[in-house]
Amino acid sequence: MPKGIPLTEEEQAKRRHEIFHQVANVFLKKGFQETSMREIAEAAGLGKSTLYDYFKNKDEILVYFFEDQLNDMTEEAQKIAMQNLSANARLRQITEKYLESLQANKSLFLKLMQESQRLKLESQKQVQAKRYGYQDLIRALIDEGIREGVFRNVNSLLAARLLIGSISSAVYGSRSTGSPQEMLQETLDIFFKGIEIC
């Protein structure tokens, strides 16, 4: 894109997405904190000054990754949440999509989750706000199930956090009891038997 011709918001977002995915392998091999902006620019085939047109600093690159992933997962979950199905059927579908997303980016997610602990507090809060948005969607579905009389009257936020944490364990746990899909189904069976009204 020639200098002086501003990108649209959509073009800017697309280019940021491309840049991140061009440099993802560098982060996996070297580590996010250990990779310089110069190395990121080189991996993306950009000059360093051009990279700064898209990302002001390294924190912004990492925050972008989490926001991009969480936006995609939340959008997918919202589509499922709007379907004309029971609350528990929609919740199962959403958790299956969440598992797929974690598996598709397993190594990168794990590496960058560790790196995110080193982000500045303001950046951590930015990522956390997106996580909370996803949690709240799950929570709302559990609340809906409670109102429908399908689920017991439980602490829906805690239930949402337990469910999300359990799926992460199925992907990242070091003591596997089966494939991630099998572990997810067992986790869901345990979870739903705990909150459903018998």
N, C-alpha and C positions, 0 to 999 in steps of 0.2 A: 504494500500500500504506500503510495508516494506520500512524502511529508506534506502536511498542510491539508490533506483530505481526511477529515475526522471519520472514525469508524462509527457505525451505528451501535447501539447497545447490544444488539444481537450478534453483530460481527465481533465486537470486543469480547463477548462471552465465549463465542466459538473459538476465537484465537487463544484465549486464556486456557480453555479446555485442551486444545491441541498442544500448547506449550507444556502444560503439566504432564500430559501423557507421553510426550517426547522425552521428558527427563525422569520419568518414574523409575526406570531401571537404574539410573545413576544413584538415586536415593536408596534403592534397595541394596546396591553394591557397596556404596561408600558411607551411607548414613546421611540423613537430612542436614544435621548441624555441621557435619564435616564437609559438606559440598558448598563451594563458594558460588556467589552470583555469577562470576565469570564462567565457571564450569557449567552452571545451569544454562547460561546464554549460549555457550558453545554446543551443548547437547541439543538445544532447541534450534540451532542454526541461526542464531541472532547475534547482533552486536549487543554488548552489555547495556549501552544507552537505550537501545530498542526494548530490551527486556524490562527496563524500568518504566516504559510506557504502559506495560501491562501489570506489573507487580512492583510496588514501591520497595519491598524488602522480602526477605525469606519468610518471615512470619506470615505475610500475606499469601504466599504460595501455599503454605501448609493449611492455613485457614480456608483458602479457596477449595482445596481438596475435600476437606470435611464438609464444607457447606454444599459443594456440588453433589457429593454422594448422598448427604442427608436430604437435600432438596429432591433428588431423584426418588429416594425411598419414600419420602413423605407424599410425593405426588402419586406414586404407585399405590400407596396405602389409602390415600383419599379416594382414588377410583374404586378400590375394592370396598371401602366403607360405604360408598353410595349405592352399592348393589342391593337388590331386593332379596336378601338372604338373612338367615338368623344371625344374631350377634356372634355366636360361637363359630359358625361357618366362615364368616368374614374374618374373624380373628385368626382362625387357622390359615386361611389364604394369605393374610398379611404376614404371618410368621414364616410361612414357606418362602415368600418373596424376600423377606429379610435374610433368611438363611442363604438363598441363592446369591444375594448381593455380597454377603460376607465371604462366601466361598469364591466368588469370581475375582475378588481382590484380596484374598486371604493374606498373602505375604506382605503386600503393600499396606493394608489396613493395620496389621500387627506392628510393622516397623514404624509407621507414622503415628499410631496410638502411643507408642513409647516416646517418640520424639515430641508429641504434643504436650507432654508434662513440662517441657522446657520452654514452651511458648511464654511470651509476656502475659501477665494476668489479664489485660484487656482482650488479648487475642483468645485466651482460654475461655473467657466469658462469652465471646462471640460464637465460638463453636458450641459451647454449652447451651446457649439460647436455641440453636438449631436442634440439638439433641432433645431439649425439653419440648420443642414443637412436635417431634415424632412421638415422644412419650405421651404427650397430651392427647394425641390422636388415638393411641391404644387405650389410654385411660377412658376417653369418651365412649369408646366401643364397649368397654367393660361396664361403664355406668349405664349404657343403653341396655345391656344384658341384664343388669340388676333391675332396671325399671320394667323390663319385659317379664321378669320373674324366672329367667333362665339361670342367672347366677345369684349366689348368696350375696347378702349385703356385706361386702368386704371393702377394705381400704383400696380403692381402685388405682390410686397412684402407686402404692406399694406393689400391687399385683402387676401393674404394667412394667414396673422396674424389674421385678422378679422374672417376668416372662422374657423381657429383652436380654437380661443377664444370662438366663438359661440358654438362650439360643447362641449367644457368644461362646458359652462354655462348650456347646456341642461342636463348634468349629475350632476353638483354640485350646480346648482341654487337652492335657497331656496323658490322661488315662481313658482312652477311648473304649466305649462299650459297644461299638458298631460304627456303621457309616454315619456321617453327619445327618443324613435324612432319617436313618433309623433312630438315632439319638433324639432328633427333633420330635419324631412321633411319640417316643416314650415320654419325653419332656412334656409334650402337649397333653398326653393322657393323664400324667400325674397332675399337671396344672389344672386341667378341666375337672378332674375328679375332686380336686380341692375346692373349686369355686362353684361348680354346678349344683343346683338343687336336685337331690335324688328323688 
